Structure formats: C-alpha cells, structure tokens
Amino acid sequence: MRYFTENKNDFEGYRKNIETLEVRLNHETYSFMLDNSFHDSLLNKLTVLNHYNNEEPYDSKISPVFVSAQLTYWNDEKYELFWEDVSVHSVDFDITRNKMVETGLILYGHGLDQWSHDELLLIENGDLRHEIFLFSQTTIIIECKKFSIKQID
C-alpha cells in the first residue's frame, strides 16, 4: 500500500491518485471511489470465474479470469464490484489472525470480517491494482484491465 499503512494515512495523495483514474473508470465507479470508501462494509461474497474458451487462440492477450464481490455498505446499501481481464488474484486469509485485541480470542464467527481500507492504483504495465485489507487481517490483491462498481437492489 502506498497511501495507507500503519504509519501513514495520506487521504489527499490517494484522492489525487483516484483523480488520475477518471479516464479508466466508468462515471459511477469514479464518483464512488473519489467521494466514498467501503470502510466498515461487509464482504458477503467473493467469486472467481474462469471464462475459459478453448476456441480462443493461445496467443490472446485477454485473461478469461473475472472476479466479483458483493458488499453490504455501512448504511445497508448493496454493491457489486467487478474486476475483468484479471492477471493477478490473491487472497491471504487465515482465520487465526482475526483476534479480539483485549483477549486474543479468535473471532471465528466474523469470517472474512469487514472492509478496512483499500487502494486502487495504476501500475507500470497499464493495469489496475486493487489492494484490499479486511479487519480479519486478510489481504486481497487483484490486478486487472477493468474495474467497476454497481449499486444493486
């Protein structure tokens, strides 16, 4: 993470970073990322799909991997997030890291737990890199060509 670490919370720098992504994101996604955060949202569903097509030529530069997530926002609104043409997907989940500070008790019932913070970055190869940190100490990293957010009913 470039902007948010244990020792740094660079909201102004991150906002400037998001402003550079206006041409890469659709209007709804750009507006949300610029003015909001999924902090305290509950990650309800995380799905990885492999749209492999054996008819596709082997030299294709498009990844058939697609990731989606469904979240319940802090105000109970529902959102779906989409990452398309995914080249990297990593989830580092270990339930034993999700502990109550005071007692050290493992919070099994919280599962992946809530969204703490994230960064959406443009990386050197022109792809987007989304780093997501959950309160369970889980890190999700996704590199893709396209990212979008949609509010759902």
DSSP file (Angstrom, degrees, kcal/mol; ACC not computed):
  #  RESIDUE AA STRUCTURE BP1 BP2  ACC     N-H-->O    O-->H-N    N-H-->O    O-->H-N    TCO  KAPPA ALPHA  PHI   PSI    X-CA   Y-CA   Z-CA
    1    1 A M              0   0    0      0, 0.0   117,-0.0     0, 0.0   118,-0.0   0.000 360.0 360.0 360.0 134.0    0.0    0.0    0.0
    2    2 A R        +     0   0    0      3,-0.0     3,-0.1     1,-0.0    12,-0.0   0.820 360.0  27.1 -90.6 -36.7    1.3    3.4   -1.0
    3    3 A Y  S    S+     0   0    0      1,-0.2     7,-2.8     6,-0.1     2,-0.5   0.722 118.0  47.5-105.2 -25.9   -1.1    5.7    0.8
    4    4 A F  B     +A    9   0A   0      5,-0.2     2,-0.2     6,-0.1    -1,-0.2  -0.937  63.5 135.4-128.7 111.3   -2.4    3.8    3.8
    5    5 A T  S    S-     0   0    0      3,-2.7     3,-0.5    -2,-0.5    -3,-0.0  -0.753  70.6 -84.8-134.6-177.5   -0.2    1.9    6.2
    6    6 A E  S    S+     0   0    0     -2,-0.2     3,-0.1     1,-0.2    -2,-0.0   0.818 131.6  34.2 -61.0 -28.7    0.1    1.6   10.0
    7    7 A N  S    S+     0   0    0      1,-0.1     2,-0.4     0, 0.0    -1,-0.2   0.439 118.0  53.0-105.9  -1.7    2.2    4.8   10.0
    8    8 A K        +     0   0    0     -3,-0.5    -3,-2.7     2,-0.0     2,-0.3  -0.995  40.3 174.8-144.7 134.3    0.6    6.8    7.2
    9    9 A N  B     +A    4   0A   0     -2,-0.4     2,-1.3    -5,-0.2     3,-0.2  -0.747  13.8 175.8-133.6  85.6   -2.9    7.9    6.1
   10   10 A D     >  +     0   0    0     -7,-2.8     4,-2.3    -2,-0.3     5,-0.2  -0.613  10.4 161.1 -96.1  76.3   -2.4   10.1    3.0
   11   11 A F  H  > S+     0   0    0     -2,-1.3     4,-2.5     1,-0.2    -1,-0.2   0.887  75.2  51.3 -63.7 -40.1   -6.0   10.8    2.1
   12   12 A E  H  > S+     0   0    0     -3,-0.2     4,-2.1     2,-0.2    -1,-0.2   0.925 111.6  46.7 -64.6 -45.0   -5.0   13.9   -0.1
   13   13 A G  H  > S+     0   0    0      1,-0.2     4,-1.9     2,-0.2    -1,-0.2   0.896 112.9  49.5 -63.4 -40.3   -2.4   11.8   -2.0
   14   14 A Y  H  X S+     0   0    0     -4,-2.3     4,-2.6     2,-0.2    -2,-0.2   0.896 108.1  53.2 -67.5 -39.4   -4.9    9.0   -2.5
   15   15 A R  H  X S+     0   0    0     -4,-2.5     4,-2.3     1,-0.2    -1,-0.2   0.916 108.8  49.8 -60.7 -42.6   -7.6   11.4   -3.8
   16   16 A K  H  X S+     0   0    0     -4,-2.1     4,-1.2     2,-0.2    -1,-0.2   0.888 109.3  52.8 -62.4 -38.2   -5.1   12.8   -6.3
   17   17 A N  H >< S+     0   0    0     -4,-1.9     3,-0.6     1,-0.2     4,-0.5   0.938 109.1  48.2 -61.3 -47.1   -4.3    9.2   -7.4
   18   18 A I  H >< S+     0   0    0     -4,-2.6     3,-1.7     1,-0.2    -2,-0.2   0.885 104.5  60.5 -62.4 -38.2   -8.0    8.4   -7.9
   19   19 A E  H >< S+     0   0    0     -4,-2.3     3,-1.2     1,-0.3    -1,-0.2   0.836  98.7  57.8 -58.4 -32.0   -8.4   11.6   -9.9
   20   20 A T  T << S+     0   0    0     -4,-1.2     3,-0.4    -3,-0.6    -1,-0.3   0.664  99.8  60.2 -71.4 -14.6   -5.8   10.3  -12.4
   21   21 A L  T X>  +     0   0    0     -3,-1.7     4,-1.5    -4,-0.5     3,-1.4   0.378  70.0 104.9 -93.8   4.1   -8.1    7.2  -13.0
   22   22 A E  T <4 S+     0   0    0     -3,-1.2     3,-0.2     1,-0.3    -1,-0.2   0.867  81.6  48.7 -54.6 -39.5  -11.1    9.2  -14.3
   23   23 A V  T 34 S+     0   0    0     -3,-0.4    -1,-0.3     1,-0.2    -2,-0.1   0.678 113.0  49.1 -75.8 -15.8  -10.4    8.1  -17.9
   24   24 A R  T <4 S+     0   0    0     -3,-1.4   123,-0.3    -4,-0.1     2,-0.3   0.677 105.3  62.0 -94.0 -20.6  -10.1    4.4  -16.8
   25   25 A L  S  < S-     0   0    0     -4,-1.5   123,-0.1    -3,-0.2   121,-0.0  -0.783  84.6-111.7-111.1 148.9  -13.2    4.1  -14.7
   26   26 A N     >  -     0   0    0    121,-0.4     4,-2.9    -2,-0.3     5,-0.2  -0.303  42.2-100.7 -69.3 166.7  -16.9    4.5  -15.6
   27   27 A H  H  > S+     0   0    0      1,-0.2     4,-2.8     2,-0.2     5,-0.2   0.900 120.4  48.9 -59.2 -46.1  -18.7    7.5  -14.1
   28   28 A E  H  > S+     0   0    0      1,-0.2     4,-2.1     2,-0.2    -1,-0.2   0.910 115.3  44.6 -61.7 -43.1  -20.4    5.6  -11.3
   29   29 A T  H  > S+     0   0    0      2,-0.2     4,-2.7     1,-0.2     5,-0.2   0.931 114.3  48.6 -67.2 -46.5  -17.2    3.9  -10.2
   30   30 A Y  H  X S+     0   0    0     -4,-2.9     4,-2.2     1,-0.2    -2,-0.2   0.928 112.2  48.7 -60.4 -46.5  -15.1    7.0  -10.4
   31   31 A S  H  X S+     0   0    0     -4,-2.8     4,-1.9    -5,-0.2    -1,-0.2   0.911 113.4  47.2 -61.3 -43.4  -17.6    9.1   -8.4
   32   32 A F  H  X S+     0   0    0     -4,-2.1     4,-2.5    -5,-0.2    -2,-0.2   0.958 113.6  46.6 -63.8 -49.6  -17.8    6.5   -5.7
   33   33 A M  H  < S+     0   0    0     -4,-2.7    -1,-0.2     1,-0.2    -2,-0.2   0.827 113.5  50.2 -63.7 -31.8  -14.1    6.0   -5.4
   34   34 A L  H  < S+     0   0    0     -4,-2.2    -1,-0.2    -5,-0.2    -2,-0.2   0.870 125.9  22.4 -73.5 -37.4  -13.5    9.7   -5.3
   35   35 A D  H  < S+     0   0    0     -4,-1.9     2,-0.2    -5,-0.2    -2,-0.2   0.506 120.8  39.4-112.8  -6.3  -16.0   10.6   -2.6
   36   36 A N     <  -     0   0    0     -4,-2.5     2,-0.3    -5,-0.2     0, 0.0  -0.778  54.4-150.5-138.3 177.3  -16.6    7.3   -0.6
   37   37 A S        -     0   0    0     -2,-0.2    80,-0.0     2,-0.1    -4,-0.0  -0.979  24.6-130.7-147.5 152.8  -15.0    4.3    0.8
   38   38 A F    >   +     0   0    0     -2,-0.3     3,-2.6    35,-0.1    77,-0.4   0.275  56.6 147.2 -87.7  11.9  -16.1    0.7    1.5
   39   39 A H  T 3  S+     0   0    0      1,-0.3    35,-0.3    75,-0.1    77,-0.2  -0.209  71.3  12.3 -49.2 133.0  -14.7    1.0    5.1
   40   40 A D  T 3  S+     0   0    0     75,-3.1    -1,-0.3     1,-0.3     2,-0.2   0.479  95.6 136.9  72.4   5.7  -16.9   -1.0    7.5
   41   41 A S    <   -     0   0    0     -3,-2.6    74,-2.9    74,-0.3     2,-0.5  -0.538  55.7-121.8 -78.1 150.3  -18.7   -2.7    4.6
   42   42 A L  E     -BC  72 114B   0     30,-2.5    30,-2.2    72,-0.2     2,-0.9  -0.825  13.0-137.4 -95.8 125.5  -19.3   -6.4    5.0
   43   43 A L  E     +B   71   0B   0     70,-0.9    28,-0.2    -2,-0.5    69,-0.2  -0.731  30.0 171.5 -81.3 106.4  -17.9   -8.6    2.2
   44   44 A N  E     +     0   0B   0     26,-2.3     2,-0.3    -2,-0.9    -1,-0.2   0.805  61.7  11.1 -86.8 -33.3  -20.8  -11.1    1.6
   45   45 A K  E     -B   70   0B   0     25,-1.6    25,-2.3     2,-0.0     2,-0.4  -0.986  51.8-173.0-154.0 134.2  -19.5  -12.9   -1.5
   46   46 A L  E     -B   69   0B   0     -2,-0.3     2,-0.4    23,-0.2    23,-0.2  -0.985  18.4-175.7-130.4 119.7  -16.2  -13.1   -3.4
   47   47 A T  E     -B   68   0B   0     21,-3.1    21,-2.5    -2,-0.4     2,-0.5  -0.948  15.7-163.9-125.0 135.0  -16.3  -15.1   -6.7
   48   48 A V  E     -B   67   0B   0     -2,-0.4     2,-0.4    19,-0.2    19,-0.2  -0.979  14.7-170.6-115.2 124.4  -13.6  -16.0   -9.2
   49   49 A L  E     -B   66   0B   0     17,-3.5    17,-2.6    -2,-0.5     2,-0.7  -0.926  15.0-155.6-116.8 140.5  -14.8  -17.1  -12.6
   50   50 A N  E     -B   65   0B   0     -2,-0.4     2,-1.3    15,-0.2    15,-0.2  -0.902   5.6-171.0-114.2 100.5  -12.7  -18.6  -15.3
   51   51 A H        +     0   0    0     13,-3.0    14,-0.1    -2,-0.7     2,-0.1  -0.275  21.9 173.2 -86.9  50.7  -14.4  -18.0  -18.7
   52   52 A Y        -     0   0    0     -2,-1.3     2,-0.4    12,-0.1    -2,-0.1  -0.354  13.1-171.8 -62.6 136.1  -12.0  -20.3  -20.5
   53   53 A N    >   -     0   0    0      1,-0.1     3,-2.0     4,-0.1    -2,-0.1  -0.955  17.4-157.0-132.6 112.0  -12.9  -20.8  -24.1
   54   54 A N  T 3  S+     0   0    0     -2,-0.4     4,-0.1     1,-0.3    -1,-0.1   0.572  94.1  65.2 -68.9  -5.2  -10.9  -23.5  -26.0
   55   55 A E  T 3  S+     0   0    0      2,-0.1    -1,-0.3     3,-0.0     3,-0.1   0.658  80.3  99.5 -84.2 -18.2  -11.9  -21.7  -29.2
   56   56 A E  S <  S-     0   0    0     -3,-2.0    -3,-0.0     1,-0.1     4,-0.0  -0.487  86.5-107.7 -70.6 134.1   -9.8  -18.7  -28.1
   57   57 A P    >   -     0   0    0      0, 0.0     3,-1.7     0, 0.0    -1,-0.1  -0.312  21.4-124.1 -62.5 146.7   -6.4  -18.5  -29.7
   58   58 A Y  T 3  S+     0   0    0      1,-0.3    -2,-0.1    -4,-0.1    -3,-0.0   0.728 108.7  60.5 -65.0 -21.8   -3.5  -19.3  -27.3
   59   59 A D  T 3  S+     0   0    0      2,-0.0    -1,-0.3     0, 0.0     2,-0.0   0.299  75.1 132.4 -90.6  11.7   -1.8  -16.0  -28.2
   60   60 A S    <   -     0   0    0     -3,-1.7    -4,-0.0     1,-0.1     0, 0.0  -0.350  49.4-152.7 -61.7 141.5   -4.8  -14.0  -26.9
   61   61 A K        +     0   0    0      2,-0.1     2,-0.5    -2,-0.0    -1,-0.1   0.266  67.8  96.5 -98.5   9.4   -3.8  -11.1  -24.6
   62   62 A I  S    S-     0   0    0      2,-0.0    -2,-0.1    25,-0.0    24,-0.1  -0.884  70.0-137.3-105.8 127.2   -7.1  -11.2  -22.8
   63   63 A S        -     0   0    0     -2,-0.5    22,-0.3     1,-0.1    23,-0.2  -0.641   0.8-149.9 -80.8 135.3   -7.4  -13.1  -19.5
   64   64 A P        +     0   0    0      0, 0.0   -13,-3.0     0, 0.0     2,-0.4   0.438  65.3 110.5 -81.7   2.3  -10.6  -15.2  -19.1
   65   65 A V  E     +B   50   0B   0     21,-0.4    21,-2.5   -15,-0.2     2,-0.4  -0.640  43.7 178.6 -86.7 134.1  -10.5  -14.7  -15.3
   66   66 A F  E     -B   49   0B   0    -17,-2.6   -17,-3.5    -2,-0.4     2,-0.4  -0.992   9.6-162.4-135.1 135.0  -13.1  -12.4  -13.8
   67   67 A V  E     +BD  48  83B   0     16,-2.4    16,-3.0    -2,-0.4     2,-0.3  -0.962   9.7 178.7-122.0 139.4  -13.6  -11.6  -10.1
   68   68 A S  E     -BD  47  82B   0    -21,-2.5   -21,-3.1    -2,-0.4     2,-0.3  -0.967   6.0-168.7-135.7 156.3  -16.7  -10.2   -8.5
   69   69 A A  E     -BD  46  81B   0     12,-2.0    12,-2.7    -2,-0.3     2,-0.5  -0.995  11.6-149.1-141.8 145.8  -17.7   -9.3   -4.9
   70   70 A Q  E     -BD  45  80B   0    -25,-2.3   -26,-2.3    -2,-0.3   -25,-1.6  -0.975  22.4-175.8-116.3 131.4  -20.9   -8.4   -3.2
   71   71 A L  E     -BD  43  79B   0      8,-2.7     8,-2.3    -2,-0.5     2,-0.6  -0.909  25.8-141.7-125.7 149.7  -20.8   -6.0   -0.3
   72   72 A T  E     -BD  42  78B   0    -30,-2.2   -30,-2.5    -2,-0.3     6,-0.2  -0.968  31.5-138.2-107.6 115.8  -23.2   -4.6    2.2
   73   73 A Y    >   -     0   0    0      4,-3.4     3,-2.4    -2,-0.6   -33,-0.1  -0.206  27.7 -99.1 -68.9 161.9  -22.3   -1.0    2.8
   74   74 A W  T 3  S+     0   0    0    -35,-0.3    -1,-0.1     1,-0.3   -34,-0.1   0.759 126.5  50.9 -55.6 -27.0  -22.4    0.5    6.3
   75   75 A N  T 3  S-     0   0    0      2,-0.1    -1,-0.3     0, 0.0     3,-0.1   0.183 124.2-103.1 -98.4  17.8  -25.8    2.1    5.6
   76   76 A D  S <  S+     0   0    0     -3,-2.4    -2,-0.1     1,-0.3     2,-0.1   0.433  76.6 139.2  75.0   4.0  -27.2   -1.3    4.3
   77   77 A E        -     0   0    0     -5,-0.1    -4,-3.4     1,-0.0     2,-0.4  -0.491  49.1-129.3 -70.5 150.2  -27.0   -0.4    0.6
   78   78 A K  E     -DE  72 152B   0     74,-0.7    74,-2.4    -6,-0.2     2,-0.3  -0.839  26.0-176.6-106.8 140.3  -25.7   -3.3   -1.5
   79   79 A Y  E     -DE  71 151B   0     -8,-2.3    -8,-2.7    -2,-0.4     2,-0.4  -0.966  15.1-153.4-133.2 149.8  -22.9   -3.0   -4.0
   80   80 A E  E     -DE  70 150B   0     70,-3.0    70,-2.6    -2,-0.3     2,-0.4  -0.992  12.0-159.2-121.7 134.3  -21.3   -5.4   -6.5
   81   81 A L  E     -DE  69 149B   0    -12,-2.7   -12,-2.0    -2,-0.4     2,-0.4  -0.888   5.9-162.8-112.6 142.1  -17.7   -4.9   -7.6
   82   82 A F  E     -DE  68 148B   0     66,-2.8    66,-2.2    -2,-0.4     2,-0.5  -0.989  11.5-173.0-130.7 131.7  -16.3   -6.3  -10.8
   83   83 A W  E     -DE  67 147B   0    -16,-3.0   -16,-2.4    -2,-0.4     2,-0.3  -0.994  18.3-168.6-120.2 123.4  -12.7   -6.9  -11.9
   84   84 A E  E     + E   0 146B   0     62,-2.9    62,-1.6    -2,-0.5    61,-1.6  -0.816  61.2  19.9-117.0 154.0  -12.3   -8.0  -15.5
   85   85 A D  E    S-     0   0B   0    -20,-0.4    60,-0.5   -22,-0.3     2,-0.3   0.963  84.0-164.5  56.0  55.8   -9.4   -9.4  -17.5
   86   86 A V  E     + E   0 144B   0    -21,-2.5   -21,-0.4    -3,-0.3    58,-0.3  -0.548  28.1 171.8 -80.4 130.5   -7.7  -10.4  -14.3
   87   87 A S  E    S+     0   0B   0     56,-2.6     2,-0.4     1,-0.3    57,-0.2   0.636  72.5  31.2-108.2 -23.1   -4.0  -11.2  -14.4
   88   88 A V  E     + E   0 143B   0     55,-1.5    55,-2.3     2,-0.0     2,-0.3  -0.998  59.2 168.8-137.3 133.0   -3.3  -11.5  -10.6
   89   89 A H  E     + E   0 142B   0     -2,-0.4     2,-0.4    53,-0.2    53,-0.2  -0.946   9.1 165.6-143.3 122.4   -5.7  -12.6   -7.9
   90   90 A S  E     - E   0 141B   0     51,-2.4    51,-2.6    -2,-0.3     2,-0.4  -0.997  15.2-174.7-141.2 133.4   -4.6  -13.3   -4.4
   91   91 A V  E     - E   0 140B   0     -2,-0.4     2,-0.9    49,-0.2    49,-0.2  -0.982   6.4-166.4-127.4 118.7   -6.5  -13.8   -1.1
   92   92 A D  E     + E   0 139B   0     47,-2.7    47,-1.0    -2,-0.4     2,-0.5  -0.777  24.5 164.2-106.1  86.5   -4.4  -14.2    2.1
   93   93 A F        +     0   0    0     -2,-0.9     2,-0.3    45,-0.2    45,-0.1  -0.898  13.7 161.2-112.0 131.2   -6.9  -15.4    4.6
   94   94 A D    >   -     0   0    0     -2,-0.5     3,-2.4    42,-0.3     4,-0.4  -0.836  25.3-155.9-146.3 105.2   -6.1  -17.1    7.9
   95   95 A I  G >  S+     0   0    0     -2,-0.3     3,-1.4     1,-0.3    12,-0.3   0.759  89.6  69.2 -55.4 -27.5   -9.0  -17.1   10.5
   96   96 A T  G 3  S+     0   0    0      1,-0.3    -1,-0.3    10,-0.1    12,-0.0   0.633  91.0  61.2 -71.8 -10.8   -6.5  -17.3   13.4
   97   97 A R  G <  S+     0   0    0     -3,-2.4     2,-1.5    39,-0.2    -1,-0.3   0.656  82.3  87.0 -84.1 -15.9   -5.3  -13.7   12.7
   98   98 A N    <   +     0   0    0     -3,-1.4     9,-3.5    -4,-0.4     2,-0.3  -0.650  65.3 155.6 -88.6  88.5   -8.7  -12.3   13.4
   99   99 A K  B     -H  106   0C   0     -2,-1.5     2,-0.4     7,-0.3     7,-0.2  -0.849  51.1-109.2-120.6 149.9   -8.5  -11.8   17.1
  100  100 A M     >  -     0   0    0      5,-2.7     4,-2.9    -2,-0.3     5,-0.2  -0.629  31.2-137.8 -71.4 129.2  -10.1   -9.7   19.7
  101  101 A V  T  4 S+     0   0    0     -2,-0.4    -1,-0.1     1,-0.2    -2,-0.0   0.909  96.6  46.9 -58.3 -47.3   -7.4   -7.2   20.9
  102  102 A E  T  4 S+     0   0    0      1,-0.2    -1,-0.2     2,-0.1    -2,-0.0   0.858 129.4  17.9 -67.9 -37.1   -8.2   -7.4   24.6
  103  103 A T  T  4 S-     0   0    0      2,-0.1    -2,-0.2    -3,-0.1    -1,-0.2   0.623  89.4-125.8-113.7 -17.1   -8.4  -11.2   25.0
  104  104 A G     <  +     0   0    0     -4,-2.9     2,-0.2     1,-0.3    -3,-0.1   0.531  54.2 157.5  78.2   4.6   -6.7  -12.7   21.9
  105  105 A L        -     0   0    0     -5,-0.2    -5,-2.7    -6,-0.1     2,-0.3  -0.445  46.3-119.0 -66.0 130.1   -9.9  -14.7   21.3
  106  106 A I  B     -H   99   0C   0     -7,-0.2     2,-1.4    -2,-0.2    -7,-0.3  -0.562  16.8-139.0 -72.6 131.0  -10.2  -15.8   17.6
  107  107 A L    >   +     0   0    0     -9,-3.5     3,-1.7    -2,-0.3     4,-0.5  -0.524  36.4 161.9 -92.6  68.1  -13.3  -14.3   16.1
  108  108 A Y  G >   +     0   0    0     -2,-1.4     3,-1.4     1,-0.3    -1,-0.2   0.867  69.7  60.3 -55.3 -40.3  -14.4  -17.4   14.1
  109  109 A G  G 3  S+     0   0    0      1,-0.3    -1,-0.3    -3,-0.2     4,-0.1   0.630  95.6  62.6 -67.5 -13.9  -18.0  -16.0   13.6
  110  110 A H  G X  S-     0   0    0     -3,-1.7     3,-2.1     1,-0.2    -1,-0.3   0.634  78.9-177.6 -86.9 -14.3  -16.7  -12.9   11.8
  111  111 A G  T <  S-     0   0    0     -3,-1.4    -1,-0.2    -4,-0.5    -4,-0.1  -0.292  73.4  -6.2  55.6-128.6  -15.3  -14.9    8.9
  112  112 A L  T 3  S-     0   0    0    -69,-0.2    24,-0.9     1,-0.1    26,-0.3   0.744 101.6-158.4 -68.2 -23.1  -13.6  -12.6    6.4
  113  113 A D    <   -     0   0    0     -3,-2.1   -70,-0.9    22,-0.1    -1,-0.1  -0.147  29.7 -32.1  72.9-168.1  -14.9   -9.7    8.5
  114  114 A Q  B     -C   42   0B   0    -72,-0.2    21,-3.2     1,-0.1     2,-0.4  -0.366  64.8 -94.8 -87.6 163.0  -15.5   -6.1    7.4
  115  115 A W  E     +F  134   0B   0    -74,-2.9   -75,-3.1   -77,-0.4   -74,-0.3  -0.594  36.8 179.2 -74.0 125.7  -13.6   -4.0    4.8
  116  116 A S  E     -     0   0B   0     17,-2.3     2,-0.3    -2,-0.4    18,-0.2   0.898  57.1 -35.9 -91.6 -66.0  -10.9   -1.8    6.5
  117  117 A H  E     -F  133   0B   0     16,-1.7    16,-3.1   -78,-0.1    -1,-0.4  -0.975  52.7-167.9-156.0 165.4   -9.3    0.1    3.6
  118  118 A D  E     -F  132   0B   0     -2,-0.3     2,-0.4    14,-0.2    14,-0.2  -0.974  10.8-147.0-152.9 163.7   -8.2   -0.3    0.0
  119  119 A E  E     -F  131   0B   0     12,-2.4    12,-2.7    -2,-0.3     2,-0.5  -0.996   3.9-159.9-136.8 133.2   -6.1    1.3   -2.7
  120  120 A L  E     +F  130   0B   0     -2,-0.4     2,-0.3    10,-0.2    10,-0.2  -0.969  26.2 175.5-111.2 119.9   -6.8    1.3   -6.4
  121  121 A L  E     -F  129   0B   0      8,-2.8     8,-3.1    -2,-0.5     2,-0.6  -0.897  34.9-127.8-128.4 150.8   -3.7    2.1   -8.4
  122  122 A L  E     -F  128   0B   0     -2,-0.3     6,-0.2     6,-0.2     2,-0.2  -0.883  36.6-155.0 -92.0 125.2   -2.5    2.3  -12.0
  123  123 A I    >   -     0   0    0      4,-2.8     3,-2.6    -2,-0.6     4,-0.0  -0.525  29.8 -92.0-103.5 172.0    0.6    0.2  -12.3
  124  124 A E  T 3  S+     0   0    0      1,-0.3    -1,-0.1    -2,-0.2    -2,-0.0   0.777 121.5  54.6 -53.8 -36.3    3.5    0.3  -14.7
  125  125 A N  T 3  S-     0   0    0      1,-0.1    -1,-0.3     2,-0.0     3,-0.1   0.420 120.2-104.8 -82.3   4.7    2.1   -2.1  -17.3
  126  126 A G  S <  S+     0   0    0     -3,-2.6    -2,-0.1     1,-0.3     2,-0.1   0.369  82.5 123.2  90.8  -4.9   -1.1    0.0  -17.5
  127  127 A D        -     0   0    0     -5,-0.1    -4,-2.8     1,-0.1     2,-0.4  -0.356  64.4-111.5 -81.1 167.5   -3.2   -2.4  -15.5
  128  128 A L  E     -FG 122 144B   0     16,-3.3    16,-2.3    -6,-0.2     2,-0.5  -0.810  23.9-157.2 -96.4 141.8   -5.1   -1.5  -12.3
  129  129 A R  E     -FG 121 143B   0     -8,-3.1    -8,-2.8    -2,-0.4     2,-0.6  -0.984   5.6-167.4-121.3 120.5   -4.0   -2.9   -9.0
  130  130 A H  E     -FG 120 142B   0     12,-3.3    12,-2.2    -2,-0.5     2,-0.5  -0.938   2.0-171.6-111.6 116.5   -6.6   -3.1   -6.2
  131  131 A E  E     -FG 119 141B   0    -12,-2.7   -12,-2.4    -2,-0.6     2,-0.4  -0.938   7.1-173.9-108.1 124.6   -5.2   -3.9   -2.7
  132  132 A I  E     -FG 118 140B   0      8,-3.0     8,-2.8    -2,-0.5     2,-0.5  -0.970   8.6-164.2-124.4 131.3   -7.9   -4.5   -0.1
  133  133 A F  E     -FG 117 139B   0    -16,-3.1   -17,-2.3    -2,-0.4   -16,-1.7  -0.971   8.4-160.9-118.8 123.8   -7.3   -5.0    3.6
  134  134 A L  E >   -F  115   0B   0      4,-2.8     3,-1.9    -2,-0.5   -19,-0.2  -0.637  32.7-111.7 -99.4 159.4  -10.1   -6.5    5.8
  135  135 A F  T 3  S+     0   0    0    -21,-3.2   -22,-0.1     1,-0.3   -20,-0.1   0.700 114.9  69.0 -63.2 -18.3  -10.3   -6.3    9.5
  136  136 A S  T 3  S-     0   0    0    -24,-0.9   -42,-0.3   -22,-0.4    -1,-0.3   0.377 121.4-106.8 -78.1   5.5   -9.6  -10.0    9.7
  137  137 A Q  S <  S+     0   0    0     -3,-1.9     2,-0.4     1,-0.3    -2,-0.2   0.642  74.9 146.5  73.4  16.3   -6.0   -9.2    8.6
  138  138 A T        -     0   0    0    -26,-0.3    -4,-2.8    -4,-0.2     2,-0.5  -0.685  35.1-156.3 -83.7 135.9   -7.0  -10.6    5.2
  139  139 A T  E     -EG  92 133B   0    -47,-1.0   -47,-2.7    -2,-0.4     2,-0.5  -0.959   6.2-167.9-114.0 131.1   -5.4   -9.0    2.1
  140  140 A I  E     -EG  91 132B   0     -8,-2.8    -8,-3.0    -2,-0.5     2,-0.4  -0.979   5.4-173.9-116.6 127.8   -6.9   -9.3   -1.3
  141  141 A I  E     +EG  90 131B   0    -51,-2.6   -51,-2.4    -2,-0.5     2,-0.4  -0.988   5.5 174.7-124.6 128.4   -4.9   -8.2   -4.3
  142  142 A I  E     -EG  89 130B   0    -12,-2.2   -12,-3.3    -2,-0.4     2,-0.5  -0.994  11.8-168.3-134.8 127.9   -6.3   -8.1   -7.8
  143  143 A E  E     +EG  88 129B   0    -55,-2.3   -56,-2.6    -2,-0.4   -55,-1.5  -0.968  29.0 145.7-113.3 132.2   -4.6   -6.8  -11.0
  144  144 A C  E     -EG  86 128B   0    -16,-2.3   -16,-3.3    -2,-0.5   -58,-0.2  -0.929  56.3-118.8-155.2 171.7   -6.9   -6.3  -13.9
  145  145 A K  E    S+     0   0B   0    -61,-1.6     2,-0.4   -60,-0.5   -60,-0.2   0.778  98.1  30.3 -87.5 -31.4   -7.6   -4.2  -17.0
  146  146 A K  E     -E   84   0B   0    -62,-1.6   -62,-2.9   -18,-0.1     2,-0.4  -0.993  58.8-179.0-138.5 135.2  -11.1   -3.1  -15.9
  147  147 A F  E     +E   83   0B   0     -2,-0.4  -121,-0.4  -123,-0.3     2,-0.3  -0.994  12.1 169.3-130.0 137.8  -12.7   -2.3  -12.5
  148  148 A S  E     -E   82   0B   0    -66,-2.2   -66,-2.8    -2,-0.4     2,-0.4  -0.991  21.1-149.5-148.6 157.4  -16.3   -1.2  -11.9
  149  149 A I  E     -E   81   0B   0     -2,-0.3     2,-0.4   -68,-0.2   -68,-0.2  -0.973  13.4-175.6-125.5 137.7  -18.8   -0.7   -9.1
  150  150 A K  E     -E   80   0B   0    -70,-2.6   -70,-3.0    -2,-0.4     2,-0.3  -0.993  22.3-134.3-136.3 129.5  -22.6   -1.1   -9.3
  151  151 A Q  E     -E   79   0B   0     -2,-0.4     2,-0.3   -72,-0.2   -72,-0.3  -0.662  30.9-164.2 -77.3 135.9  -25.2   -0.4   -6.7
  152  152 A I  E      E   78   0B   0    -74,-2.4   -74,-0.7    -2,-0.3    -2,-0.0  -0.792 360.0 360.0-121.3 163.8  -27.7   -3.2   -6.5
  153  153 A D              0   0    0     -2,-0.3   -74,-0.1   -76,-0.1    -2,-0.0   0.447 360.0 360.0 -79.5 360.0  -31.2   -3.7   -5.0
